[in-house]
Amino acid sequence: MASINVLGICGGLRAKSYNHSALRAAAELMPAGMHLSLADYADVPLFNQDVQDQGMPAAVTRLAEAIRAADAILIASPEYNFSVSGVLKNAIDWVSRVPGLPFKDKPVAILSATMGPLGGGRHQYELRKILGSQDALVLVKPEVFIGLAQTKFDADGKLTDAATRTALEGQMQAFERWIGRVALR
Ligand SMILES: Cc1cc2nc3c(=O)[nH]c(=O)nc-3n(C[C@H](O)[C@H](O)[C@H](O)COP(=O)(O)O)c2cc1C
């Protein structure tokens, strides 16, 4: 594949999110030819079947189309209370209601940054299970868990920790190979 368009989905909405910063670092460290754009889905409402019955909200349709149009998806998300953030789970629940399963057969890689020491490992396994329900094709390894994120990014959100940069670069290289293996042609 000459050019690979990756959609980044951040599981946290705050302006100075470490996961948002991690997505920007991943974009810098991607192999040539991979390009990252970020999903803007803050206006997706809380899932409610009654709302869906009145018509799919425009924000959901927009997110689903962005997922469908991307060659691959990179999710960076905080762990909330040992599990997936409500924001991210809510968005996936909505997208799962869009006909045709937008995540189906989509190569996905996941990473997480948390202020706790474990870097979000507990939530990543929950997220893998949820993405399995969507028939997404999730990269298994290398895993990237950025624990103690407050010590690894500077005040401008730049990833300054050398070992983490190396790990992220390795994951992006593996992601490129994974996309090449599983992408539908
Ligand atoms: C509701 C809530 C629950 C949290 N639960 C966890 C947790 O289970 N594990 C953890 O490592 N950090 C937890 N944290 C701390 C997050 O790691 C920290 O807020 C992180 O910066 C969030 O990611 P962000 O910077 O991308 O917004 C929690 C934070 C919030 C707001």
PDBQT file of the ligand as one rigid body, heavy atoms in Angstrom, charges set to zero:
ROOT
HETATM    1  C1  LIG A 201     -12.789   8.678  36.126  1.00  0.00    +0.000 C 
HETATM    2  C2  LIG A 201     -11.316   8.371  36.155  1.00  0.00    +0.000 A 
HETATM    3  C3  LIG A 201     -10.896   7.089  36.431  1.00  0.00    +0.000 A 
HETATM    4  C4  LIG A 201      -9.535   6.768  36.400  1.00  0.00    +0.000 A 
HETATM    5  N1  LIG A 201      -9.147   5.473  36.594  1.00  0.00    +0.000 NA
HETATM    6  C5  LIG A 201      -7.849   5.137  36.383  1.00  0.00    +0.000 A 
HETATM    7  C6  LIG A 201      -7.457   3.763  36.369  1.00  0.00    +0.000 A 
HETATM    8  O1  LIG A 201      -8.229   2.869  36.556  1.00  0.00    +0.000 OA
HETATM    9  N2  LIG A 201      -6.140   3.476  36.113  1.00  0.00    +0.000 N 
HETATM   10  C7  LIG A 201      -5.223   4.470  35.892  1.00  0.00    +0.000 A 
HETATM   11  O2  LIG A 201      -4.053   4.161  35.667  1.00  0.00    +0.000 OA
HETATM   12  N3  LIG A 201      -5.581   5.772  35.901  1.00  0.00    +0.000 NA
HETATM   13  C8  LIG A 201      -6.862   6.129  36.129  1.00  0.00    +0.000 A 
HETATM   14  N4  LIG A 201      -7.250   7.452  36.094  1.00  0.00    +0.000 N 
HETATM   15  C9  LIG A 201      -6.229   8.486  35.911  1.00  0.00    +0.000 C 
HETATM   16  C10 LIG A 201      -5.893   8.645  34.458  1.00  0.00    +0.000 C 
HETATM   17  O3  LIG A 201      -4.836   7.768  34.149  1.00  0.00    +0.000 OA
HETATM   18  C11 LIG A 201      -5.442  10.078  34.173  1.00  0.00    +0.000 C 
HETATM   19  O4  LIG A 201      -6.469  10.983  34.510  1.00  0.00    +0.000 OA
HETATM   20  C12 LIG A 201      -5.031  10.240  32.716  1.00  0.00    +0.000 C 
HETATM   21  O5  LIG A 201      -4.317  11.427  32.602  1.00  0.00    +0.000 OA
HETATM   22  C13 LIG A 201      -6.238  10.256  31.801  1.00  0.00    +0.000 C 
HETATM   23  O6  LIG A 201      -5.828  10.241  30.444  1.00  0.00    +0.000 OA
HETATM   24  P1  LIG A 201      -5.744  11.568  29.561  1.00  0.00    +0.000 P 
HETATM   25  O7  LIG A 201      -4.521  12.311  30.042  1.00  0.00    +0.000 OA
HETATM   26  O8  LIG A 201      -5.605  11.066  28.179  1.00  0.00    +0.000 OA
HETATM   27  O9  LIG A 201      -7.005  12.374  29.790  1.00  0.00    +0.000 OA
HETATM   28  C14 LIG A 201      -8.599   7.783  36.129  1.00  0.00    +0.000 A 
HETATM   29  C15 LIG A 201      -9.046   9.085  35.874  1.00  0.00    +0.000 A 
HETATM   30  C16 LIG A 201     -10.376   9.369  35.866  1.00  0.00    +0.000 A 
HETATM   31  C17 LIG A 201     -10.835  10.775  35.505  1.00  0.00    +0.000 C 
ENDROOT
TORSDOF 0
